[in-house]
Amino acid sequence: MILIVSCQVTETIHINPDGSGTIETVNLRDEQSYMQLMGSDYAAEEKFIDTTYVFIEYITKYAADFVKLPVNEKEIFNKYKDVKVHIKKSSFDKEFRTTISLNFDKIENVPDLYKTENYADNLKHNYALAAEEHYYAVSYTFIGNTFKRKIIITDQEELTKQQKKIQEIQSQLAGFKLVQTYALCYHFSQKIKSVSNSRAILSDDKKSLRIEFALADCYQNPEITALEVILD
């Protein structure tokens, strides 16, 4: 919950003329915000991790457990096989960043990258997917000249539970000045004709857009990040 109120999350997508492209999510801890929350414990923090992995490495390493999984779970994990994760946590550099990226042929084939680390842990510890507490799913489509970011609520009960938790945390931290942003940055090969969210800021050439939200708002109401972009 501390991360929810002291982080900057950025989702960046580049789509080429043939529909291929790249997607990247970056979760960056805002140090000024985190310092306020941790007080004197902030200076005592000692951590250093700098690691990169591709999801297929987890499937290979834990193959003995993977082969025993139901077919539907294998299919879910295989969607992530080419996803790359870079984690840097450095108290010395004051940089805590997780970057998750994927090159895709079609945006429809992109899995929900926000679940990548959870699924890697599932393979590592042989946890059942049914035990996960995810309450929404992110997916994308690009058909003709229309791009869509879709959000589906998958567990209404868990959403309600998380909403209460976040509201409690926010009320406790009301006196702090915290940075907690969630940004969507999308780049297309054609000009943007219209965007469903009026808060979108277009680039000068009208081929890119950026929308910012409060991160806690996105966790409480994920559907506000759904988007439709129509290109010329």
Secondary structure, 3 states (H helix, E strand, C coil): CCCCCCEEEEEEEEECCCCCEEEEEEEEECHHHHHHHHCCHHHHCCCEEEEEEEHHHHHHHCHHHHCCCCHHHHHHHHCCCCCEEEEEEECCCCEEEEEEEEEECCHHHCCCHHHHHHHHHHHHHCCCHHHCCCCEEEEEEEECCEEEEEEEECCHHHHHHHHHHHHHHHHHCCCCCCCCEEEEEEECCCCEEEECCCCCEECCCCCEEEEEEEHHHHHHCHHHHCEEEEEC
